[in-house]
Amino acid sequence: MNRYIRLFGHQTIDCLPVDRGFMGKARIACLNLNKTRYCIRIRENFYVDDPRTGKQIKAFWMFTDLKFGMTE
């Protein structure tokens, strides 16, 4: 990834599909540092911390108001 960015620049990456096995904190931090958008497919029963409440919830519930194809 670093070699690609050195050769072509991070601006050539629109969105990087990321495998669940890739989700290490250091790798995600690198993508964030380079302002590289990424998309991670997660299981429906995957739990995340709700930033509004600090409680753990199923990730699925954070996106129920989105229609198919929406990102925000």
Protein Blocks (a to p, Z undefined) as FASTA:
>chain_A
ZZmmmmnopklpmbdcddfklmpfklmmmmmmnopacdddddfklccddfknopacdfkl
mmmmpcehiaZZ
